[in-house]
């Protein structure tokens, strides 16, 4: 299960379920058109794809920390 402040993502059998906010889990459809999908769902999809492929995130921790250093 992946939790964040905007929702949660859970695997149930072979299906991915997404709960946004305090809502109930609903199936996350695979292979949908990214242009019409919400940004959070796309973020979860890309994260899980990277985990499945054991591919490191393109955003390194050093790069992610830069905005906080500037602030």
PETA-V275582 format. One record per residue. RES is the residue in one letter. OMEGA is omega in whole degrees, 0 to 359 (999 if undefined). BURIAL is b if it has 24 or more other ideal C-beta (glycine too) atoms within 12 Angstrom, else e. D_FIRST is the distance of its C-alpha to the first C-alpha in Angstrom with 1 decimal. Layout:
BEGIN
res-><RES/RES>
omega-><OMEGA/OMEGA>
burial-><BURIAL/BURIAL>
d_first-><D_FIRST/D_FIRST>
END
This chain:
BEGIN
res-><X/X/X/X/X/X/X/X/X/X/X/X/X/X/X/X/X/X/X/X/X/X/X/X/X/X/X/X/X/X/X/X/X/X/X/X/X/X/X/X/X/X/X/X/X/X/X/X/X/X/X/X/X/X/X/X/X/X/X/X/X/X/X/X/X/X/X/X/X/X/X>
omega-><176/181/172/183/181/180/181/178/184/175/178/186/179/186/175/180/181/174/179/183/178/184/179/178/177/181/175/185/178/175/180/179/184/182/182/185/181/184/181/180/179/178/178/182/180/178/181/177/178/179/180/182/182/181/179/179/177/179/180/180/181/180/181/181/183/180/180/177/179/181/999>
burial-><e/e/e/e/e/e/b/b/b/e/e/e/e/e/e/b/b/b/b/e/e/e/e/e/e/e/e/b/e/e/e/e/e/e/e/e/e/e/e/e/b/e/b/b/b/e/e/e/e/e/e/e/e/e/e/e/e/e/e/e/e/e/e/e/e/e/e/e/e/e/e>
d_first-><0.0/3.8/6.5/10.1/13.4/13.8/10.7/7.1/5.6/4.5/6.7/9.6/12.3/13.4/12.3/9.8/9.5/9.9/11.0/13.4/14.9/15.2/15.4/14.2/11.7/13.9/13.9/13.5/16.8/17.1/20.3/21.3/23.8/22.2/25.3/24.5/20.8/19.4/18.8/15.2/14.4/16.4/14.7/11.2/13.2/15.1/12.4/10.8/14.5/15.3/12.8/14.1/17.6/17.2/18.9/19.2/18.5/21.9/21.5/22.5/21.9/25.7/25.8/23.0/24.9/28.2/28.1/27.6/30.5/32.7/32.0>
END
